[in-house]
Every structure is written in structure tokens, then in C-alpha cells.
């Protein structure tokens, strides 16, 4: 299994799309979390100018994971499986020694590993940005505790992993990349938002919203310091609740990853490979 | 199922693949490939060759029937670890070099890195191994596909149209390569619609039409089906006597000779019959029909496969 994972890591590492996504995600993450709101009017930000200081690093960055980061992770997940259909490489892999499920397991494991630098890169870039802003504001640089940072990095990884797993499922379901990304973005932009809005008036939809990716992602983010006011005014990814408690959010995100992986496995196992 | 010495490496029984209610891609196919032989799997486009190969590799699930490859169920690690395959156009990661593509496959297959250089050398791709596979010509991709199939040093090699897209020199090289692979004691199943290719490299041939096996045997056996040519006087009397034989399928008179559809091994019997009847036989020989002619006869729509 280790060799299969290392094979997949080679495939992901040498792919330009992986590095392009990592670069854009890191740059835009810092841009929207620090540069734009600070440049507009730092005092007017939901958390005040303090949200740009190093001490608020975890919450400020995590607010961008459940939607903005999710879309990047979704694309990474789609590319990991959907491209294999386009290139026809799935048949090449499936005629090697491991069975189909082992190939999928290797891909998921490699994807999980590749998400780590995605989280770390943004936290590193955010730390630099927050340090620069603190210096500009002549504020004392005070970093969050290591424990909070570890939890925030783990939470960020979990949120991205859930979206990446959805991307894998959509890639397998549609046997390609374009439609899978389209459906994924539609889900992220429209479906969750609309259903959440209707849930206020249609009671039967309310339980559904508690298993949404964004709802649980944002709940986890707010539990680690993200400002709910900031999330409410978060552009296309804005979210106004309902929030769930963090153990529930953790459990739901983990369950979603397991469900997406299981459905992908079921489809891969049952379908013919053209 | 087991695969002891001398037995069948590939065995199918009533193997069937349907798509929906109307399309039968493979229809109750009974196939047996023996250990150590180069088996040519012939058929026109759409006859069901690739679907059959996909079922042998576990890529396509049969609708019904039995199939065992190297004694294992298709698609399981027990079988796949001993099979090398190239199905249709070889597919590789376009942004990886030929060498890196093989490295990915080697890691999946649990094969050491030293095999990569060996197979690249075997297919003559060492000098381009560092280039991205997207820059390869179709012929080079075919060779990389064969290299990938050889990575595991497999007991059984399944090659689907390996000379597709190759120029004449490339085709000759590929034939030599397949022959050398076959001479090495491996079992090779080679699917093709190119008669010359099959004629030159295979030990036995199976012909598939509309998803069913319509003929199987050595190339010589299949050619023998074309029958005998007889020049005799009087021709009409000769035709009448030959037609009366129980194992003669058809006798036609063409340009003063008789074309007799019968196993060519019956030539002495026919000769004696005619001579004893006082007919002057000036020529009697087995028709050396080309495999292409036999193939066309066997696979023409609605044609009698006999």
C-alpha cells in the first residue's frame, strides 16, 4: 500500500495543476483574508483591526476554508479521479497488481497528504501577512498558542478533506472533470445556500442543513476563533447559520468523508471501465 | 480453478456481455488459450475482441458465463500480478515522462525500479525515456504500452492491436518483439485484425464474429479449410463423383477447374476415386488460401463459418 501511495504522490507532485491550485489558493487566501479587508477599512472589519493581528491568525484564516478553500479542495479531488477517465489511465492502473479499491485507497491517502501543504502554506503566508500588518499598526506581535494553531490546522485540513472527498465522488460519478467541477461549484454556491435560506421557512429542510459541508465547516471555524459576523459578510460564501457545536461538526465532517469515499468505492467497484 | 502445466491459461465458458437488451457484445464465448503459446485473437472491428479482453482483465464485468485467467478470477491481485496487458490505445499520464509513467506502474505492481530500464531498453525507448509521454508519437506510445505490459515480467501477456498506428518498420519491429516474447516461454494473447501480423507470430488463432468464436486452430488448419483445386477430364463427371462424397461441402467449377470445399487431407481419397473411375486427373492440390481470405469468409456477415 505504501508503494501505491508513493506512486500517487508522484502523480500529484508532478502535475502542474496541483502547484497552480496551491499557489492560487495561498495567494488569494491571504489576499481576501488580509489584503482586501485591511486595505478597504480595517476599523470597519467585523472583528476590528485586531482580526488582522497574529493573535487572530487561526480564526481569520479558518473563515476562508469552508467555502473558498472548499472549492480548491473540490477541484483537487475531481482532478485526482476525474482526469484518470479523460486520459484513460484508470484501465492502466486497474490492470496492475492491486484491485480497484486499493487504487482508490491509494489515491485518497495521497490526496489527504497533499492537502497538508495546502493548509500549512496558507497558515505560513497568513502569519507573514498578519505580522506585517501588526508592524504597520505598531501593535505588539502576539502569536496564538501552539495548541490552538494545531487544532486550527487540523480543522482546516478536515474541512478541505471533506470537500476533496466530494470532488473524488463527483469525478467518479461523472467520469470526468468538467461536469464534476460544475456540479461541485453549483452545490457550493447555490444548493447549500438556497436550502439553508429555505430552511427558515420550510421546517423539513432544517435537519438537512446540519449535515451541509459549509454549515459544519463554519461551525468548526467559529469554534476556533473565526468571527461569525465576518462569515456572514463573506461574499459568495457567506453563511448565517445555523451553527452546530464543534463535536458534532467534527463527527459530521468525518462521516461525510467516509460516505463520499464509500460511494466512490461502490461506483468504482461496480462499473465497467471503458 | 487451477492452472497446472499444460493446461489452459485462459479459459472461458459461455462468456457473455450484453449492453442493455439489444446489444450483445460477446455471445457465449468458449475460449481456451494454452500455456506457452502465442494465440491470435482475430475479428473485424466491433466483433467483441476488446470487450473480451477487458473481461479477461476484470475491466468489464461479464453478464454471464465463466472466466478464469491463470486460475484466478479476472481483476483480482492473484491474477493481475502475473499478467501484463495493453488494451487498445495505451494510456499514460501526459505530463509524466515515459520513465516516470513506468515508475508509477512499477510502484503499483510492486516491481523494482531496475525493471524499468530493462523494459525501456527492450522496446527501444531508452533515449526518449526522459521526455513527457505527451510528446511521443503513436508508435512510441505503443512501445511504451508494451514496456508497461512487460514490467511485471508476466506469465501472460495480453496485447490488443499492438501495431495500431505503427509504420511498416515499426510493425516489423513489434512483430519481432512479440515473437521474442513468445519464444521466452510466455503465453501471449494477441488481438488484431491484421492478418499478416497474426500469420507471422501466432501458434494458434481464434476467429470471433458477432461476439462468438467461429473458428479456432493453427494458421495451417484454418487455411486448410479452403479446400482443394482439381483439374480433371471430363470435368462434369469428376464434379458429380466428388459431390457424392460425404464430407465435401461444396464443389464449384471455375475456369475449367473444380474448387472443392473439403479438408485438404482428403486429397488422396479424391484422387483415388477419380482415377478408379477412369477420369484423367491432371492437377490436384491443396489451395493455399491466405489467412486473409479465410478470415473474410469466416467473418462476412451471415457467412457460413465452416
Contacts between the chains, C-beta under 8 A, distances in Angstrom:
chain1	res1	chain2	res2	distance
A	3	B	107	4.3
A	3	B	108	7.2
A	3	B	110	6.2
A	4	B	107	6.5
A	4	B	108	5.5
A	6	B	107	5.7
A	7	B	103	7.5
A	7	B	104	4.5
A	7	B	105	7.7
A	7	B	107	3.6
A	7	B	108	5.2
A	10	B	96	7.8
A	10	B	100	6.7
A	10	B	103	6.6
A	10	B	104	5.8
A	10	B	107	7.5
A	11	B	93	6.2
A	11	B	96	7.3
A	11	B	104	5.9
A	14	B	93	7.9
A	14	B	95	6.4
A	14	B	96	5.7
A	14	B	100	6.6
A	15	B	93	7.9
A	15	B	95	6.0
A	16	B	95	6.6
A	87	B	91	5.6
A	87	B	92	7.4
A	87	B	93	6.6
A	87	B	94	6.6
A	88	B	89	7.1
A	88	B	91	3.3
A	89	B	91	4.9
A	89	B	92	6.6
A	89	B	93	6.1
A	91	B	54	7.9
A	91	B	57	8.0
A	91	B	59	5.5
A	91	B	87	6.0
A	91	B	91	6.3
A	92	B	90	7.4
A	92	B	91	5.1
A	92	B	92	6.9
A	92	B	105	6.8
A	92	B	148	6.8
A	93	B	105	7.7
A	93	B	108	6.2
A	94	B	57	7.7
A	94	B	58	7.1
A	94	B	59	6.1
A	94	B	75	7.3
A	95	B	57	5.2
A	95	B	58	7.9
A	95	B	59	7.1
A	95	B	80	6.3
A	95	B	83	7.1
A	95	B	85	4.6
A	95	B	87	7.3
A	96	B	80	6.5
A	96	B	105	5.7
A	96	B	108	4.0
A	96	B	109	4.5
A	96	B	152	7.9
A	97	B	77	5.3
A	97	B	80	5.3
A	97	B	81	4.4
A	97	B	108	6.5
A	97	B	109	4.7
A	97	B	110	5.6
A	97	B	152	7.3
A	98	B	77	6.1
A	98	B	80	7.8
A	98	B	108	6.1
A	99	B	75	6.7
A	99	B	76	6.5
A	99	B	77	5.7
A	99	B	80	7.8
A	100	B	75	7.3
A	102	B	77	7.9
A	103	B	108	7.3
A	106	B	108	7.8
A	270	B	61	7.8
A	272	B	54	7.4
A	272	B	59	6.7
A	272	B	60	4.4
A	272	B	61	5.9
A	273	B	54	7.3
A	273	B	59	4.2
A	273	B	60	7.0
